[in-house]
Structures are given as structure tokens and as C-alpha cells.
Amino acid sequence: MTSTTTARRTPLYETHKKYGGRIVDFHGWELPVQYEGILKEHQTVRNGVGLFDVSHMGQIWVRGPQALEFLQKTNTNDIARLGPGQAIYSHMPNPDGGIVDDLIISSLGKDKYFLVVNAATLENDFAWLQKQAQGFQVQLANVSDDYGMIAVQGPKALELVAKEWPAVAKLPGRFTAVESDVLGQPGIVTRTGYTGEEGCEFIVPAALTAQLWERLMSLGAPLGVKPCGLGCRDTLRLEAGYLLYGSDVDMEHSSYEASYGWVVKLDKGDFIGKKHFAKQKAEGLKRKLFGIRLCERGVPRPGNAVFVDGKPAGTLTSATFSPTLSVGIGMGYLDRPDLKPGAQAAVEIHGRQVPAEVVRMPFYVSKELKNAKA
């Protein structure tokens, strides 16, 4: 959590008011939870294209002759796999295997990396990285106040972007990145997002953000582009099986426990927490994050208890009604790591145990993302 006590505003605050966004306090930031409604905005992103203000996310430059070695030490994933113009999702672990943060790292040239981290953890992340940087020839810069960030998401996102930035739309697949001229100023554009749909994220000078938003709205009008809020961003990311830091993963849960073991590369060399991860992999897990789907009507919520074989087995960390699947879904840590998809369970909602089952995540994969190059 940020230590900021007065709610902050992104460069798009007045734009959100203009478009009728309902503003809420989100981890110390005044951001829109919705415009026309969560369901409509969710469907816009699943079927067309929507814009999100993600300017509250943290941005950190890592530069220097030992930038790669530093990122290898501080991340579970193998950053050496990144060539210039490529991006990767990773976990930043503590020595006990807990997760300091989850993040996306873009390589923008030799010894030059750009990190996008969670807003609520930015201050802790940067302090953690500074501490770990001792002894490395590396320069860190927290540039979060310098940039605004807009996510263009949905099956029509690339069609919209191609109208003015054809080179961006032609980036070779998902998790690619490029430094690009954006409305006459230097920016960064990545083929990333957190909705489970195709799209891009524009990272531009803060003063340019509102102008870019209006340009994207104008270009996207024939495609039905809509502004979207935090409400549908959460339902979209849960359907996609993406973790929410602070709810699904934190300093107390490891990547293996979160069912994200694919971001842990034990064979890449030494890194923070490696011994713990290796021990956990060798000895097995005592708890694991599972996807849960209700078998009857109901709306699960974070904190709902999950029962297996009639006994309490854990609680949901994220849960909601899926607008796309029309069923209650959630994820949560269960003390039965042996469970397989199809295992019967129950979720306690308003004192009643609603039948459910364990399922593989993601709950939903879009056609465009399934066919996109990774």
C-alpha cells in the first residue's frame, strides 16, 4: 500500500469527469470504477475495443552495464531471454519465496529495461530494488510521475491503433515493445494488457495523456470504442486467470503456490529466493491457488469459504459473476494441493454451501489471444 494519504489524480482525471466516469478511491488514486456500467464495458472489451486509464501504475527505468545481471537476481523469470523489443511477465521474489510484486519488464535496447509495476506497491518496489542494487553497475529511476498510461484492449484494438500507428499494430506478437513517436513526442508502446484480450498499452509523457485519449476516442469512434473503468477491468482479468497483487499473491505466497510456477526459472542461475523455490518444488506444496466455478446460481465474493469433502479447505481471494460465462467464478488457496480439475467443492455464500467444482484457469481465452504469437 502506498503511504500517500491524500488521493492522487492521474493526468486523465478531468477527462474521466467529462465522459461521466464514476470516480472512486483506488489505493489512494481517484479513478473511474465505471462509465455506462460494468457489464456493458466488459462486453465492449470482449467484443470490440475499450480504453483504460492505467496511469496509476508505476514505471521504473533500469539502465547500466549490469542491468541484465541485476534483473536476473531480482526476478524469478529468465530476463536473459529478452531481446530488444521484447517484454516478459515476471515475479519479484523475497528470500522466503514470497512475491514483492508482479510486473512486466520490457527490453528497449542494450542495458536498457523498462519496468511496469503495481501502483500500490511502487514505493516498496523501488526501495527494494535500490537495496538490491548495491554492488551492481546499474542506475534506477522511478519515473512514475513523468508518464501517463492508456491501455487499448479488445479484438478491435489493433485495428484502432493501426489507423495512426501502423508500426505498433505490426509488432511481432504479444509481449513486444517499442519506443515510438506518439503525437509528436517520444513514448513507449507495448503489446501487453491485463484483460485477456489483444491490445496495446501506450506510455507517454503525462502532459500528452489527455490528448492521446481524445485521439484514440476519435479514431476508434467507427469501431465503437468506449472508455472503461476499474470494475470491468477486474472481471476481465479474473476471467483471464490473471493475479491481483494484494489479493491473490503477496509476500506470504510463492509463485508455485499461486499456480504461476511457469515464471520461476530455476535453471537460469542464482536469484533471490531460489533456495526456497527449489525446496518447495522438491518437497511439494501444502496449499495451492485453484480456480473454482459454481455449479448453481450465485455470486461468489473474495473471502467466501471453500469446502472440499465437507471440510473447510480455504477461502476465495478473487471472485465474481463472470459476464462472459454467466456463472460465478473465483480463485483461492486450498490446503488440498492434490485436487484435480473436476473435483467437487462448495462455496459458502450467505450461509449456504453452493455446489462448485475445481477448474483449470484461465476461465476464458479469447480467440484473438489464443491465435496471437507469444
Secondary structure, 3 states (H helix, E strand, C coil): CCCCCCCEECCCHHHHHHCCCEEEEECCEEEEEECCCHHHHHHHHHHCCEEEECCCCEEEEEECCCHHHHHHHHCCCCHHHCCCCEEEEEEEECCCCCEEEEEEEEECCCCEEEEEECCCCHHHHHHHHHHHCCCCCCEEEECHHHEEEEEEECCCHHHHHHCCCHHHHCCCCCCEEEEEEECCEEEEEECCCCCCCCEEEEEEEHHHHHHHHHHHHHHHHHHCCEECCHHHHHHHHHHCCCCCECCCECCCCCCCCCCCHHHCCHHHCCCCCHHHHHHHHHHCCCCEEEEEEECCCCCCCCCCEEEECCEEEEEEEEEEEECCCCEEEEEEEECCCCCCCCCEEEEEECCEEEEEEEECCCCCCCHHHHHCCC
